[in-house]
Amino acid sequence: MGGVDKVFMKYFSVIKGERLLKVCHCYLSTTSGPLAGLLFISTEKVAFCSERSIKVFNKKGQMCRMRYKVSIPVKKIKSVRQSEDVEKPRQKYINNYS
């Protein structure tokens, strides 16, 4: 797609002056299991976009595919706590407390 900057701009609304600070490959823990994707950290938001699309149903009951996306404005994040898996210490977790 032309680099992570373009992926970020394609899937998330970017305001004037917003800069992408860091991008990491990660897994987002969901009720249906972990989703592989990219974690974007910008001056305005922390965002996640899945690598693959997921199946969802629209209002008409038709199945369609879309990327799983999450975006949290930085100003809404009060604190963050990092933890690790006791059995797999190389796996890190970040919990948002907003």
N, C-alpha and C positions, 0 to 999 in steps of 0.2 A: 504494500500500500504506500510505500514511500517513506518509511520511518515512523517511529513511535509518536512523534509530534503530530503527524498527519492523522494517525489513528485516534489520538486524543481529541483533536479538533473535529474529526468526523463524527464521533459518537457522543461528545459532550459539548454543551454550549460554553464557549470561551468568551470572557468579557475582555474589553480593551485593557491592555497592560498586564493581563494574566500571563505568568510564565510557568512552564513545566519544569519542575525542579528535579524529579527523580521518577524512574519507571522500573518496576520489578516484576518478575514473573512470580505468581503466587497462586494459592488456592483459597477460595472463599467457602467457608463452611455454611451449608444450607441444610434445611430439614430433609431434603432429598439427597444429601451427600455433598462431597466437595466438588467445586467447579474450578477448573484451571482457567487462568486468565492473566491479565495485566493489571497491576496496581499503579495508578498514576497519582503522584503528589505534586500539586501545583501551588502557587501562591494563594489561590482562592478555594481549592477543594481537594479532597481525597476521593478518588474515584476508582471503580473496578469495572472491567469489561471482560466477559467470558471470551475464551478463544473460539469456542464453537457456539453455534446457535442452539437454543432449546425449543422444544415443541410447546406451544401454548394454544389455547382456543380463544377465538375472538367472540364478540357478542352474538354473532350469527351461528356459533357452534362449529365454525370451520377451523381446522387445525392450521396453524401457520408457525413459521420458525422465526425466532428473533434472538438477538444477543441479550444475555443477562447483564444488566448494568445497574450500578449503585453509585450515587454521588452524594457526598456529605460536605457541606460548606465548612471551611476551617473555623469560621466564627461560631459554629454550633458545637464544636468539640470542646468539652470542658477538660477532660483528662484522658490519657491513654495508658494502658498497662500492658507491658510485654510479659509473656510467660512462655514456657517451653514444655514439650511433651516429656514426661519423666522417662518413658521407655525409649524415646528417640530425641535426645537433647538437641540435635541439629535442627529439629523442626520448631519454629518459633510461632507464637500466636500474638496477635494484637487485639485487644478488646477496647472498644470505644465506649466511653461513658459520657453521653451528652444529655 
